[in-house]
Amino acid sequence: MSSPNPKHQSSSPEIDPPPLTIHEIVTRLDNLHKKLSHAKYEPEKPSKLDPQQDEKDGDSKSTTNKPNPLDKACNELKYLKSAFEKLKIFETDLSKPLDTLEDNVKDILNDLDLKGYAKELIERNLNVLRANITKVKAQIPLQHQASSISESRYLQTTNTSKDVRTLLDPYRADGIFESKTFLKEFEDHYSDLDVRHKLCLLCFAIFPENAVVKKRLLRFWWEGEKLLSETKEEKKEKEKLMSEIKEKWSVNKILEKFVEKGFVEPVTKRSRSQFTSYKMHPIIRCLVIRLAQKAKFFHFDPKGYPDQNFFKSKKLCLVKSEGYSWWSKDVPPTAEEGENQKQEPEKEKEKQKQKPEKEKEKENEEKEKEKQKHKPENEKKEKEKEKKENDTVKREKERVKYLENLQTLFNVSKQFPDLREELFSKMKNIGVLYLGRWEPTTQRHMEVEKTEFLEGLEKMGRLLFFSLQGISGISKLPKSLGKLYNLRILDLRACHNLEELPKEVGSLKKLTHLDLSECYLLEKIPKDLSNLSNLKVLKGFVISKNSKCTLKHLTKLSNLVKLSINVNRKDFSINAHETETHFFKFTMLRKLKIAWGAVAEEDEDEETGQTSKTQESQAQKSSARIRKAIGKLKNIRPWGGVHGEGSSKSVPESKVADSTAKSGEVDDNRDAKKQASVATASKDADNKNENHQMKLEKLDLQCYPERELPTWLVPKNLKSLERLYIKGGELSNLGEIHKQWNVKILRLKYLLDIKINWKELQLQFPELQYLEKVNCPQIAFCPCDASGVWVSKQPPTN
């Protein structure tokens, strides 16, 4: 604790010291900063790396990169100084708090002068200093707290950042962003971006405050806006600079640049792979919205929310609204007309209620007489009425013309996005049509009552990106889908009522991405799908008796890089010779997922690493007999965790060997037969696929129904495989232990019959850097934590 100031102890309690001026405050803060900045202090380095802490720290590769607490205190003093320098109307008594800060700094400097100073004491005093600085910062007006982009990012971990996030209507507060330093730094960073990067950044403006946006969505949207394509100059040098151009304009590089400049911040990081979700700080979002408004990149109301008013921009949002809308059947009246239409009927009703019948008859007679007297006035009213009708027709033409030039339609918050067909079909030049759900969660239910409006797709020949993600009520897509000749991305993910695809989908020759995952009722896929020669990603392909398109038809897709298959046929086996031959024809394939039965629709999201509630419940069903059999496993004892999940401590090899020997005595006959069958099958596979190799980098098997792995699934044929996921099913082993895999990330979930210990697992997977083990009671003695996760000290490469 800091000692009290003797000056204030001796002063008279009746006489208060005069309040400090801004100049005096700045001077004292400047002196404190100079004194502390000249001091030298090296914090104690950690004794070892902490992989879990390393993952929490985001971009930091080592805990040795942790900022010096002395430097942090200096930076905060510098911040205080710069903030007070900008204040012209700020007079208050800060003498006592500043005296306290001076005492804190004095104590720290005195401790540093001592030989053999205690680092714990200095660390404690530095924390006290920073806490007192925070108390002073809380007295600074909110509009001056955002002094720079870098400072606002740094202060997100302090108490004052909570005040910044709760600013009231910053879009209407004229003086809130008048800080020259803040605006200049933001404008400098923004001006450094080229045109395409600027437009990519403005896309964040339409999302709500603190919204988490998936990289997958951004990638598809930017491709639809042609923000990732090459310019004419780049196309000329395409052959020479192909790799450089791809690297420069990749989504990862753009987002890394945004993070570096402080525009956005990454949200989640899964198993040390690249970031998959991003969000924007509310203060930065305010400025981005202003830039988007200025560039007519969507239109926003005074509170910063995107609206769906026509004519304001060539990019339009669908939002939840009440009352008149430009999507209504009739053209919305002007504000004055709408108000009169509401008031006049109400006034007339009130008058009629108050009058008896005889008076009403007299009034009708008088009205007839008045009509004869005021014919000229009636003619005038008729002309006015005719003028209004002409104005309505004129506005209708303007509405149609606007829709014909519309470039982007994005659903931000509309729950029922079924639009009028006569208006929907007018969007002839639209490039991005996102009607589905953009949120990574399923909290917002979306549904359409009728799908006739989708017939208007036949007019949208320039559409590049079309999404119906998460919309219920669509059982079948119209034939007009085949008219989208320029479509690149078709997103039908989580269309739960979709039962079949039209054969016209085979006309989408330029399609590169087709997502059918989580379409639980989908059974009919036409064989015309095999005509999509440019298809690179196909998710949710169904193998069923009702589907005409088979795995053999898919082999024609020579550019396929990612494929996920849902198997709904009992007679389909990946161990069959014919199936094996088909898989080896996918020469460009890098990621393959196959799921069987009720869990066929489970799909671990590549972007978030999370599974949906449906797939999680299905996986738990497949593990029901795991929970029943755990009590019968007498020869496998838990080691530091529930059901043999392991602990954070490793197990001596002697104990592992003894335990393995004892457990092996119980099932010698079974294991001998198993090993013999595996060895025989493996030899046959080696001879058969001598010259065959798949370039798979990731393989995901879910609810695999057989006891043995397919004969072709051996390390020799999958030398590039780095990620292997097996979830549920009847698998009894991972192949021969002496055959080593190059796998670095291994996920094993709900596997009852696989029997292996940690030592054997290391022999079979010598390159292993990440292991996740959930409800696998016979995979024993693994040094996993309470969540079943083990991470190597060496971070895995992406």
DOVO-868053 format. One line per 3 residues: their letters; for each residue z, y, x of C-alpha. Coordinates in pm, whole numbers. Layout:
<pts>
a> Z,Y,X ~ ...
</pts>
This chain:
<pts>
mss> 0,0,0 ~ -65,355,115 ~ 220,588,198
pnp> 279,891,-30 ~ 173,1233,93 ~ 470,1430,236
khq> 306,1756,138 ~ 341,1674,-229 ~ 697,1547,-189
sss> 817,1882,-57 ~ 624,2098,-302 ~ 802,2254,-598
pei> 750,2064,-926 ~ 735,2393,-1120 ~ 432,2531,-932
dpp> 107,2334,-971 ~ -150,2359,-690 ~ -471,2541,-780
plt> -760,2316,-888 ~ -1017,2233,-624 ~ -1362,2385,-633
ihe> -1675,2172,-608 ~ -1730,2303,-256 ~ -1380,2198,-149
ivt> -1424,1854,-303 ~ -1756,1801,-123 ~ -1607,1920,206
rld> -1313,1684,187 ~ -1533,1391,90 ~ -1770,1471,376
nlh> -1482,1468,625 ~ -1361,1134,491 ~ -1711,986,519
kkl> -1754,1105,879 ~ -1418,964,987 ~ -1476,624,829
sha> -1841,594,939 ~ -1744,628,1306 ~ -1497,340,1281
kye> -1597,-10,1384 ~ -1489,-324,1206 ~ -1631,-678,1212
pek> -1518,-899,921 ~ -1421,-1257,989 ~ -1723,-1488,960
psk> -1698,-1796,738 ~ -1644,-2125,916 ~ -1921,-2310,734
ldp> -2204,-2254,488 ~ -2133,-2296,118 ~ -2450,-2414,-64
qqd> -2307,-2338,-407 ~ -2207,-1986,-305 ~ -2547,-1944,-141
ekd> -2717,-2019,-470 ~ -2497,-1768,-654 ~ -2584,-1496,-408
gds> -2948,-1498,-518 ~ -3183,-1398,-240 ~ -2928,-1425,40
kst> -3001,-1724,259 ~ -2658,-1743,419 ~ -2308,-1623,357
tnk> -2327,-1453,697 ~ -2541,-1186,527 ~ -2241,-1067,323
pnp> -2211,-684,352 ~ -1942,-537,569 ~ -1660,-408,342
ldk> -1624,-104,571 ~ -1991,-20,513 ~ -1940,-60,139
acn> -1655,192,143 ~ -1869,437,345 ~ -2157,402,101
elk> -1931,471,-195 ~ -1787,781,-28 ~ -2143,896,36
ylk> -2224,836,-329 ~ -1924,1045,-439 ~ -2032,1327,-211
saf> -2392,1330,-337 ~ -2276,1313,-700 ~ -2037,1605,-668
ekl> -2297,1813,-484 ~ -2513,1800,-797 ~ -2237,1914,-1027
kif> -2236,2284,-1108 ~ -2017,2280,-1416 ~ -1737,2048,-1311
etd> -1395,2190,-1238 ~ -1090,1966,-1258 ~ -779,1892,-1060
lsk> -869,1610,-821 ~ -630,1711,-545 ~ -392,1419,-595
pld> -662,1148,-615 ~ -830,1292,-305 ~ -496,1303,-125
tle> -461,934,-206 ~ -807,862,-65 ~ -718,1050,253
dnv> -401,847,289 ~ -599,525,240 ~ -850,619,510
kdi> -568,727,743 ~ -390,392,703 ~ -711,198,773
lnd> -790,399,1086 ~ -433,358,1215 ~ -449,-17,1163
ldl> -783,-38,1347 ~ -634,146,1647 ~ -366,-120,1689
kgy> -438,-405,1926 ~ -457,-741,1758 ~ -480,-584,1414
ake> -445,-812,1115 ~ -776,-850,939 ~ -612,-957,614
lie> -416,-632,600 ~ -728,-423,668 ~ -926,-614,405
rnl> -647,-546,155 ~ -640,-175,239 ~ -1019,-154,209
nvl> -996,-309,-137 ~ -731,-53,-232 ~ -956,228,-106
ran> -1254,105,-305 ~ -1039,67,-618 ~ -921,429,-585
itk> -1279,545,-529 ~ -1377,369,-853 ~ -1108,564,-1040
vka> -1257,890,-914 ~ -1608,774,-1006 ~ -1495,715,-1362
qip> -1442,1093,-1399 ~ -1803,1174,-1311 ~ -2020,1255,-1618
lqh> -2253,970,-1715 ~ -2573,1166,-1666 ~ -2492,1205,-1297
qas> -2403,845,-1228 ~ -2765,733,-1185 ~ -2822,914,-857
sis> -3082,671,-721 ~ -3245,341,-805 ~ -3080,163,-516
esr> -2739,310,-604 ~ -2768,215,-970 ~ -2852,-141,-869
ylq> -2557,-148,-632 ~ -2318,-8,-893 ~ -2398,-282,-1143
ttn> -2099,-471,-1004 ~ -1860,-178,-1058 ~ -1677,-57,-1365
tsk> -1893,253,-1399 ~ -2204,43,-1463 ~ -2056,-55,-1801
dvr> -2064,311,-1902 ~ -2423,349,-1788 ~ -2532,54,-2001
tll> -2382,207,-2317 ~ -2561,544,-2303 ~ -2637,678,-2651
dpy> -3008,726,-2724 ~ -3114,815,-2368 ~ -3473,845,-2492
rad> -3380,1163,-2682 ~ -3133,1315,-2433 ~ -3341,1577,-2256
gif> -3123,1639,-1953 ~ -3005,1287,-1879 ~ -3271,1207,-1618
esk> -3304,1550,-1461 ~ -3151,1437,-1129 ~ -3419,1519,-876
tfl> -3315,1243,-637 ~ -3322,972,-902 ~ -3653,1075,-1055
kef> -3819,1134,-720 ~ -3721,793,-586 ~ -3836,618,-904
edh> -4165,808,-909 ~ -4223,732,-541 ~ -4173,360,-598
ysd> -4397,367,-905 ~ -4673,566,-736 ~ -4681,308,-453
ldv> -4805,47,-702 ~ -5175,4,-767 ~ -5311,33,-1119
rhk> -5282,-336,-1204 ~ -4925,-360,-1082 ~ -4834,-51,-1284
lcl> -4971,-209,-1600 ~ -4782,-531,-1523 ~ -4460,-331,-1498
lcf> -4524,-147,-1827 ~ -4532,-483,-2007 ~ -4153,-498,-1974
aif> -4119,-187,-2195 ~ -4167,-367,-2529 ~ -3880,-612,-2481
pen> -3530,-525,-2608 ~ -3260,-394,-2378 ~ -3123,-660,-2140
avv> -3380,-913,-2268 ~ -3449,-1214,-2044 ~ -3824,-1263,-1999
kkr> -3969,-1588,-1867 ~ -4216,-1584,-1582 ~ -4438,-1826,-1776
llr> -4487,-1567,-2051 ~ -4561,-1290,-1801 ~ -4814,-1505,-1619
fww> -5005,-1590,-1939 ~ -4992,-1233,-2067 ~ -5114,-1081,-1741
ege> -5396,-1332,-1725 ~ -5491,-1239,-2080 ~ -5494,-870,-1982
kll> -5710,-953,-1677 ~ -5445,-807,-1449 ~ -5461,-1103,-1210
set> -5838,-1111,-1161 ~ -6027,-972,-861 ~ -6206,-637,-844
kee> -6573,-609,-752 ~ -6485,-527,-392 ~ -6258,-830,-372
kke> -6522,-1057,-521 ~ -6764,-956,-244 ~ -6518,-1076,18
kek> -6398,-1369,-190 ~ -6520,-1637,47 ~ -6354,-1477,351
lms> -6032,-1360,193 ~ -5978,-1614,-84 ~ -5633,-1719,29
eik> -5520,-1361,93 ~ -5639,-1243,-248 ~ -5467,-1529,-427
ekw> -5148,-1460,-237 ~ -5163,-1089,-310 ~ -5224,-1117,-681
svn> -5009,-1417,-764 ~ -4741,-1367,-1024 ~ -4467,-1458,-777
kil> -4572,-1187,-534 ~ -4591,-922,-807 ~ -4244,-1006,-935
ekf> -4103,-1020,-582 ~ -4238,-670,-529 ~ -4076,-548,-851
vek> -3743,-699,-744 ~ -3769,-543,-400 ~ -3827,-197,-546
gfv> -3545,-236,-798 ~ -3760,-238,-1113 ~ -3642,-581,-1234
epv> -3378,-833,-1134 ~ -3397,-1215,-1136 ~ -3175,-1397,-1382
tkr> -3159,-1771,-1324 ~ -3220,-1992,-1026 ~ -3248,-2367,-1068
srs> -3198,-2616,-782 ~ -3301,-2355,-527 ~ -3654,-2319,-660
qft> -3818,-1986,-735 ~ -3674,-1752,-994 ~ -3810,-1823,-1342
syk> -3665,-1541,-1558 ~ -3626,-1166,-1514 ~ -3461,-870,-1685
mhp> -3476,-492,-1650 ~ -3182,-254,-1612 ~ -3144,-28,-1920
iir> -3180,291,-1713 ~ -3502,166,-1550 ~ -3624,53,-1892
clv> -3580,407,-2026 ~ -3811,546,-1760 ~ -4063,263,-1796
irl> -4080,328,-2172 ~ -4153,694,-2104 ~ -4434,596,-1868
aqk> -4572,346,-2120 ~ -4561,609,-2394 ~ -4740,856,-2172
akf> -5007,600,-2078 ~ -5042,498,-2448 ~ -4941,146,-2346
fhf> -4793,58,-2687 ~ -4608,316,-2898 ~ -4232,365,-2931
dpk> -3999,540,-3174 ~ -3748,807,-3057 ~ -3487,540,-2984
gyp> -3716,348,-2751 ~ -3807,62,-2987 ~ -4173,-44,-3014
dqn> -4321,25,-3357 ~ -4625,-103,-3544 ~ -4785,228,-3636
ffk> -5161,222,-3612 ~ -5379,471,-3420 ~ -5117,548,-3153
skk> -5236,299,-2890 ~ -5488,23,-2836 ~ -5195,-214,-2795
lcl> -4982,-290,-3100 ~ -4651,-465,-3169 ~ -4540,-663,-3472
vks> -4181,-576,-3556 ~ -3939,-651,-3835 ~ -3971,-367,-4087
egy> -3918,-272,-4449 ~ -4128,-65,-4687 ~ -4489,36,-4635
sww> -4682,-109,-4344 ~ -5034,-70,-4214 ~ -5065,-448,-4256
skd> -5002,-418,-4632 ~ -5277,-480,-4886 ~ -5301,-113,-4983
vpp> -5333,164,-4731 ~ -4989,324,-4685 ~ -4961,670,-4842
tae> -4872,972,-4638 ~ -4502,1058,-4612 ~ -4529,1326,-4882
ege> -4725,1102,-5119 ~ -4483,817,-5072 ~ -4184,1038,-5153
nqk> -4350,1178,-5467 ~ -4443,828,-5583 ~ -4081,726,-5560
qep> -3934,1032,-5729 ~ -4172,1090,-6024 ~ -4122,754,-6204
eke> -3746,785,-6171 ~ -3742,1137,-6320 ~ -3962,1031,-6609
kek> -3735,736,-6694 ~ -3429,958,-6705 ~ -3595,1200,-6947
qkq> -3712,925,-7179 ~ -3365,774,-7204 ~ -3211,1102,-7314
kpe> -3454,1181,-7603 ~ -3454,1029,-7961 ~ -3768,882,-8121
kek> -3852,1182,-8350 ~ -3852,1416,-8056 ~ -4079,1179,-7868
eke> -4334,1185,-8155 ~ -4330,1564,-8162 ~ -4379,1573,-7789
nee> -4681,1341,-7812 ~ -4841,1570,-8072 ~ -4775,1871,-7856
kek> -4924,1693,-7556 ~ -5247,1632,-7750 ~ -5269,1999,-7835
ekq> -5197,2092,-7476 ~ -5476,1866,-7354 ~ -5726,2053,-7569
khk> -5599,2385,-7445 ~ -5585,2286,-7079 ~ -5907,2097,-7026
pen> -5991,2294,-6710 ~ -5655,2203,-6564 ~ -5712,1836,-6644
ekk> -6049,1846,-6478 ~ -5880,1993,-6172 ~ -5629,1711,-6168
eke> -5912,1458,-6197 ~ -6077,1613,-5897 ~ -5753,1595,-5702
kek> -5713,1231,-5799 ~ -6070,1159,-5691 ~ -5999,1335,-5362
ken> -5694,1118,-5302 ~ -5901,808,-5368 ~ -6163,928,-5122
dtv> -5888,993,-4867 ~ -5760,640,-4922 ~ -6107,497,-4861
kre> -6135,711,-4551 ~ -5800,586,-4417 ~ -5907,229,-4491
ker> -6218,279,-4278 ~ -6004,429,-4004 ~ -5771,128,-4022
vky> -6060,-114,-3990 ~ -6210,82,-3701 ~ -5874,83,-3523
len> -5837,-294,-3558 ~ -6189,-345,-3424 ~ -6090,-168,-3101
lqt> -5744,-326,-3070 ~ -5684,-494,-2730 ~ -5340,-654,-2765
lfn> -5120,-764,-3056 ~ -4772,-883,-2955 ~ -4504,-1010,-3192
vsk> -4171,-862,-3080 ~ -3947,-935,-3380 ~ -4150,-1021,-3693
qfp> -4019,-1340,-3852 ~ -4312,-1414,-4085 ~ -4630,-1324,-3895
dlr> -4883,-1437,-4156 ~ -5121,-1141,-4172 ~ -5386,-1053,-4430
eel> -5707,-1239,-4353 ~ -5933,-938,-4426 ~ -5745,-735,-4164
fsk> -5684,-1021,-3920 ~ -6055,-1092,-3895 ~ -6132,-730,-3799
mkn> -5980,-766,-3450 ~ -6312,-841,-3284 ~ -6231,-712,-2936
igv> -5873,-835,-2899 ~ -5785,-1005,-2568 ~ -5419,-1103,-2619
lyl> -5293,-1234,-2953 ~ -4926,-1334,-2931 ~ -4796,-1420,-3278
grw> -4530,-1670,-3168 ~ -4176,-1647,-3035 ~ -4132,-1503,-2686
ept> -3754,-1558,-2655 ~ -3649,-1855,-2438 ~ -3407,-1967,-2712
tqr> -3475,-2089,-3067 ~ -3238,-1846,-3239 ~ -3518,-1663,-3422
hme> -3676,-1890,-3682 ~ -4045,-1816,-3742 ~ -4262,-1944,-4022
vek> -4587,-1880,-4207 ~ -4637,-1966,-4574 ~ -5015,-1977,-4561
tef> -5253,-2034,-4271 ~ -5577,-1910,-4431 ~ -5559,-1592,-4225
leg> -5627,-1800,-3911 ~ -5984,-1845,-4035 ~ -6039,-1497,-3897
lek> -6025,-1639,-3542 ~ -6400,-1697,-3560 ~ -6452,-1323,-3511
mgr> -6242,-1302,-3192 ~ -6495,-1401,-2930 ~ -6320,-1202,-2654
llf> -5974,-1354,-2700 ~ -5826,-1484,-2373 ~ -5465,-1568,-2461
fsl> -5355,-1702,-2801 ~ -4996,-1808,-2879 ~ -4838,-1957,-3191
qgi> -4526,-2077,-3007 ~ -4232,-2170,-3228 ~ -4405,-2101,-3563
sgi> -4332,-2353,-3838 ~ -4557,-2419,-4137 ~ -4880,-2487,-3944
skl> -4982,-2849,-4004 ~ -5345,-2810,-3904 ~ -5547,-2551,-3717
pks> -5873,-2424,-3870 ~ -6218,-2512,-3740 ~ -6265,-2146,-3653
lgk> -6053,-2216,-3342 ~ -6367,-2354,-3182 ~ -6528,-2008,-3193
lyn> -6292,-1875,-2924 ~ -6545,-1937,-2648 ~ -6368,-1719,-2392
lri> -6014,-1849,-2457 ~ -5823,-1933,-2138 ~ -5472,-2010,-2265
ldl> -5375,-2179,-2594 ~ -4998,-2196,-2649 ~ -4893,-2421,-2940
rac> -4552,-2512,-2800 ~ -4285,-2600,-3059 ~ -4519,-2583,-3359
hnl> -4305,-2848,-3524 ~ -4528,-2907,-3829 ~ -4854,-2948,-3637
eel> -5000,-3293,-3710 ~ -5348,-3284,-3559 ~ -5591,-3081,-3352
pke> -5942,-3010,-3485 ~ -6231,-3160,-3294 ~ -6362,-2807,-3248
vgs> -6104,-2765,-2971 ~ -6360,-2934,-2747 ~ -6572,-2618,-2768
lkk> -6319,-2415,-2568 ~ -6506,-2469,-2242 ~ -6315,-2199,-2050
lth> -5968,-2319,-2149 ~ -5737,-2371,-1850 ~ -5392,-2411,-2017
ldl> -5311,-2611,-2332 ~ -4945,-2651,-2431 ~ -4868,-2902,-2709
sec> -4511,-2982,-2603 ~ -4237,-3009,-2869 ~ -4496,-3065,-3143
yll> -4296,-3353,-3287 ~ -4538,-3452,-3567 ~ -4857,-3436,-3360
eki> -5038,-3771,-3361 ~ -5410,-3699,-3382 ~ -5590,-3560,-3079
pkd> -5972,-3572,-3083 ~ -6159,-3723,-2790 ~ -6350,-3393,-2773
lsn> -6053,-3273,-2570 ~ -6211,-3447,-2271 ~ -6492,-3185,-2278
lsn> -6256,-2917,-2142 ~ -6377,-2943,-1784 ~ -6184,-2633,-1667
lkv> -5847,-2750,-1803 ~ -5575,-2735,-1537 ~ -5255,-2776,-1739
lkg> -5215,-3012,-2036 ~ -4864,-3050,-2179 ~ -4769,-3272,-2473
fvi> -5069,-3510,-2473 ~ -4999,-3791,-2721 ~ -5085,-4158,-2684
skn> -5065,-4314,-3031 ~ -5261,-4547,-3256 ~ -5387,-4256,-3466
skc> -5516,-4056,-3171 ~ -5880,-4100,-3073 ~ -5834,-3942,-2731
tlk> -5705,-4190,-2472 ~ -5599,-4174,-2110 ~ -5945,-4296,-2016
hlt> -6101,-3992,-2183 ~ -5868,-3762,-1989 ~ -5998,-3889,-1655
kls> -6301,-3667,-1712 ~ -6078,-3364,-1661 ~ -6131,-3342,-1286
nlv> -5943,-3010,-1245 ~ -5622,-3126,-1410 ~ -5319,-3025,-1200
kls> -5030,-3075,-1444 ~ -5009,-3340,-1717 ~ -4731,-3446,-1953
inv> -4775,-3749,-2179 ~ -4581,-3863,-2487 ~ -4620,-4238,-2551
nrk> -4581,-4353,-2912 ~ -4740,-4698,-2869 ~ -4548,-5012,-2780
dfs> -4854,-5179,-2631 ~ -4912,-4902,-2377 ~ -4791,-4983,-2026
ina> -4838,-4783,-1708 ~ -4806,-5113,-1522 ~ -5134,-5240,-1663
het> -5426,-5257,-1422 ~ -5646,-5042,-1646 ~ -5382,-4771,-1677
eth> -5321,-4779,-1304 ~ -5692,-4726,-1240 ~ -5697,-4427,-1472
ffk> -5407,-4255,-1297 ~ -5571,-4283,-955 ~ -5876,-4101,-1090
ftm> -5674,-3781,-1130 ~ -5745,-3660,-777 ~ -5617,-3304,-834
lrk> -5303,-3399,-1028 ~ -4978,-3263,-877 ~ -4723,-3290,-1161
lki> -4697,-3583,-1402 ~ -4445,-3647,-1680 ~ -4446,-3953,-1905
awg> -4200,-4003,-2192 ~ -4172,-4300,-2428 ~ -4048,-4345,-2783
ava> -3813,-4108,-2965 ~ -3754,-3904,-2650 ~ -4125,-3860,-2597
eed> -4102,-3496,-2689 ~ -3824,-3417,-2443 ~ -3949,-3166,-2197
ede> -3735,-3008,-1933 ~ -3858,-2653,-1917 ~ -4021,-2590,-1583
etg> -3933,-2224,-1615 ~ -3566,-2247,-1713 ~ -3461,-2594,-1613
qts> -3293,-2641,-1951 ~ -3359,-2896,-2223 ~ -3363,-2826,-2594
ktq> -3089,-2944,-2830 ~ -3326,-3203,-2979 ~ -3412,-3365,-2650
esq> -3049,-3357,-2537 ~ -2937,-3540,-2852 ~ -3216,-3795,-2811
aqk> -3112,-3857,-2452 ~ -2756,-3915,-2568 ~ -2883,-4172,-2818
ssa> -3063,-4357,-2541 ~ -2737,-4366,-2346 ~ -2529,-4505,-2634
rir> -2513,-4852,-2485 ~ -2420,-4693,-2152 ~ -2096,-4569,-2301
kai> -2029,-4907,-2466 ~ -2089,-5100,-2145 ~ -1888,-4878,-1914
gkl> -1566,-5052,-2011 ~ -1717,-5392,-1916 ~ -1810,-5290,-1563
kni> -1518,-5447,-1378 ~ -1678,-5465,-1035 ~ -1757,-5094,-1017
rpw> -1453,-4870,-992 ~ -1465,-4493,-1039 ~ -1445,-4291,-718
ggv> -1307,-3942,-760 ~ -1473,-3879,-1096 ~ -1520,-4000,-1450
hge> -1728,-4319,-1487 ~ -1810,-4334,-1121 ~ -1958,-3986,-1105
gss> -1825,-3940,-754 ~ -1632,-3661,-591 ~ -1694,-3382,-347
ksv> -1563,-3601,-63 ~ -1773,-3861,110 ~ -1674,-4229,129
pes> -1627,-4420,456 ~ -1914,-4662,523 ~ -1676,-4957,568
kva> -1538,-4913,215 ~ -1890,-4884,76 ~ -1994,-5203,253
dst> -1687,-5396,129 ~ -1737,-5279,-226 ~ -2106,-5366,-214
aks> -2030,-5714,-89 ~ -1774,-5781,-361 ~ -2000,-5656,-639
gev> -2289,-5856,-499 ~ -2099,-6185,-528 ~ -2086,-6155,-906
ddn> -2460,-6122,-967 ~ -2613,-6307,-667 ~ -2855,-6513,-872
rda> -2970,-6221,-1080 ~ -3021,-5996,-779 ~ -3206,-6267,-586
kkq> -3455,-6313,-867 ~ -3489,-5940,-907 ~ -3555,-5877,-536
asv> -3804,-6165,-522 ~ -4004,-6031,-814 ~ -3999,-5677,-674
ata> -4110,-5800,-330 ~ -4397,-6003,-474 ~ -4517,-5718,-693
skd> -4489,-5474,-407 ~ -4699,-5689,-173 ~ -4969,-5716,-437
adn> -4961,-5339,-484 ~ -4994,-5276,-111 ~ -5301,-5499,-90
kne> -5458,-5367,-408 ~ -5408,-4993,-342 ~ -5463,-4992,30
nhq> -5699,-4699,14 ~ -5547,-4541,-298 ~ -5319,-4243,-287
mkl> -5207,-3994,-545 ~ -5126,-3639,-443 ~ -4840,-3609,-688
ekl> -4564,-3369,-591 ~ -4349,-3424,-900 ~ -4303,-3733,-1120
dlq> -4086,-3738,-1432 ~ -4025,-4064,-1625 ~ -3825,-4055,-1950
cyp> -3705,-4364,-2141 ~ -3914,-4598,-1925 ~ -3911,-4925,-2127
ere> -3956,-5183,-1846 ~ -3714,-5333,-1595 ~ -3931,-5284,-1286
lpt> -4125,-4983,-1163 ~ -4504,-5013,-1190 ~ -4662,-5186,-891
wlv> -4852,-4875,-789 ~ -4542,-4658,-786 ~ -4449,-4716,-421
pkn> -4397,-4470,-131 ~ -4723,-4573,30 ~ -4924,-4441,-264
lks> -4714,-4129,-321 ~ -4660,-3977,21 ~ -4666,-3620,-117
ler> -4400,-3686,-382 ~ -4103,-3450,-335 ~ -3943,-3447,-681
lyi> -3858,-3764,-875 ~ -3686,-3747,-1215 ~ -3589,-4060,-1413
kgg> -3409,-4020,-1745 ~ -3301,-4303,-1975 ~ -3475,-4637,-2028
els> -3438,-4995,-1905 ~ -3514,-4955,-1534 ~ -3305,-5189,-1317
nlg> -3385,-5064,-965 ~ -3567,-4800,-762 ~ -3782,-5044,-567
eih> -3722,-5205,-230 ~ -3460,-5024,-24 ~ -3643,-5064,307
kqw> -3944,-4874,171 ~ -3859,-4511,224 ~ -3961,-4220,3
nvk> -4029,-3860,105 ~ -3849,-3737,-207 ~ -3630,-3430,-156
ilr> -3503,-3372,-512 ~ -3384,-3673,-715 ~ -3253,-3655,-1073
lky> -3115,-3972,-1235 ~ -2976,-3957,-1590 ~ -2856,-4215,-1844
lld> -2948,-4521,-1634 ~ -2719,-4817,-1701 ~ -2877,-5099,-1503
iki> -2971,-4935,-1172 ~ -2720,-5067,-920 ~ -2710,-4893,-583
nwk> -2455,-4721,-362 ~ -2469,-4398,-166 ~ -2548,-4564,168
elq> -2841,-4755,22 ~ -2962,-4444,-157 ~ -2970,-4255,173
lqf> -3168,-4537,336 ~ -3423,-4534,55 ~ -3445,-4153,37
pel> -3386,-4025,394 ~ -3529,-3678,314 ~ -3302,-3626,15
qyl> -3164,-3273,-18 ~ -3060,-3255,-383 ~ -2920,-3532,-608
ekv> -2823,-3505,-973 ~ -2658,-3810,-1130 ~ -2548,-3814,-1495
ncp> -2411,-4123,-1676 ~ -2530,-4374,-1416 ~ -2212,-4587,-1375
qia> -2355,-4837,-1123 ~ -2490,-4576,-884 ~ -2164,-4564,-694
fcp> -1977,-4368,-426 ~ -2211,-4069,-421 ~ -2042,-3752,-289
cda> -2129,-3556,-604 ~ -1923,-3280,-760 ~ -1775,-3291,-1111
sgv> -2118,-3215,-1260 ~ -2277,-3507,-1075 ~ -2460,-3284,-827
wvs> -2486,-3325,-451 ~ -2660,-3066,-234 ~ -2745,-3111,133
kqp> -2630,-2854,384 ~ -2997,-2798,463 ~ -3150,-2606,167
ptn> -3448,-2786,13 ~ -3788,-2629,50 ~ -3980,-2533,-263
</pts>
